Amino acid sequence: MCIKISKVVFIWAIALFASLAAFSNFSDYDSNYKIVSHVLKMDTTFPDNKSMWRAIDSTVTHHFIFCLIILMEAVIALFCWVGGFRLYLSRKDSDRFNQAKGMAVVGLAVGVVLWFTGFITIGGEWFMMWQSEVANGQQAAFRLVVIFSTLLIYLVHPDNDNQA
């Protein structure tokens, strides 16, 4: 039972994190939007960067991308809150518990997609975020990808009634 409860707690911890991330981005929109804008404009990358043709100057696009990030954080939060609740309700029956993992798995997978594909791949490599001292979220994104991936592996490991 302890392993099942730990999985519920970890999923809810992710739900809390994603909720706070979405709330912070929404409630302090302008401050957080500036980082996204710098990444997309590539205005804090190395001078004479040969990849500047990739830069996007459209504020409409900047707002769209930032709203997409907030939406994905909210989706992660929702799936993990509901997924954790479903896991909690089925904790006494391993078969039901294993079947109830779906929403939490989706929440964690969306998190990996957001921070790996969105921040590390697109932001970091395409928009050269790694060159910026001002707008570089790659290390934070990497930490989140590792946490989400590790919890995803832990969560999908089958549970049985003979465990602690």
N, C-alpha and C positions, 0 to 999 in steps of 0.2 A: 504493500500500500504506500510506503514512503516514496518509492520511485514514481508511482502515479501522481502522488501529491506534488512531488518536485516538478514534474512536467507541467502540471496545472499552474504552479507558482511561476515557473519560468515563462510560460506563455503569457500569463497576466503581467509579468514584468515587462515583456516586450510590448504588450498592449498599452501599458502605462507610458513607456518611453515614446511610442509612436503617437499616443494622444498628446503628450506634452510637446513633441516636435511639431505636430500639426497646429496645436494651440499657439505655440511661440511664433511660428511662421505667419499665422493668421493675425495674431494680436500685435505683433511688431513687424507688420508687413514691409514697411519701407526699409528698415535696417537690413532685413534678410533678403529682400528683393535686390538690394544693391550688390550683394555678392553674386547672385545669379546673373545680373546684368554685366558685371565685370567679366565673369567667365565667358559669357556669350559674345561680348564685344572684344574680348581678348586684349583689353587695353592695359592690363598689368603683366603681360608676358614680356619676354626679352625684347629689347629694341631690335629693329630690323629683322624680326621674325619672318621667315619665308612662308609661313603658313597663315598669314593674316587674311588671305583670301577666304578662309573658313569663317571669319568673324561675322556675327549677325548684329546689325545696328538697330533693328526694328524693336521699339519698345513694346509694341503689341505682342511680338513673339516672346520677348523677355517675360512679360506678364503671363502669357499663356503657359510657358514652361514652368514658371514659379507656381502658378495655380495647379498645374499638373502634379508637381512635387507635393504640394499640400494635400491634394486629393489622394494621392497614393499613400501618404502617411496616414490619412484618415481611414483609408481602406484597410491598411495593415492593422490599425488600432481596432477597427470594427471586427475584422475576421479573428483577431487574437482574443478580444474580449469574449465574443460569442463562442469561439472555439474552446477557450479555457473553461467557460461555463458548461459547455457540452461534455468536456472531459471530466469536470468535477461531478456532474450529475451521473456519469457512468463509471465512476472510479471503483465501485464495488464488484463490477463484472468485467473481466478482462476482454472478453469478446466485444462487448459493447464499447469499452474504452478504446480498443484498437480501431473499431469502426468510426468512432467519434473524432478521430484525429484530423479529418479532412479540412475543416475550416482553419484550424491552427496551422496546418501544413501550407495552405494557400496564403495565409497571412505572412508566414516566414518566407515563403518563396517570393512574394511580392516585395518584401524587404530586400532580399538579395538582388532581385531585378533592379529595384530603385537605386540602391547604393553601389552595386557593382556596375550595372549597365549604364545607369544615369550619371553617376558621379565619377567612378574610376574610368570607365570606358569612354563615354561620350565627353564628359567634362574634362577628365584628366588627359586623355589621349587626343581626341579630336580637337577640343578647344584649348589644348595645352595648359590646362590648369596647373600642371606640375611646375611650370615656369614662373608662376605667380607667388610672390610673398604675401600678397594682400588677399587673394581669393583662391586659396588652395585647400580644398576640403578632402583631399585624397586620403590622408592618414586617418581622419575620423571615419570616412567611408569604409576604409579597409577594416578598421576595428569592428564596425557594424556588420560587414559582410562575414567576418570570422565568427562573431557572436551568433548571428542569425543562422549561418551554415552549421555551426556546431550544435545549436539547439535543434535544428531541423534533423540532423543525423540522430541525435538523442531521442527526439520525439518519435520518429518513425520506427525505432527499434521496437519489435513486438513486446508487448507486456503479457504476463501470465499471472495467474492467481497464486503461484508459489513463490513469488518474489517478496522481498522485504517490504 
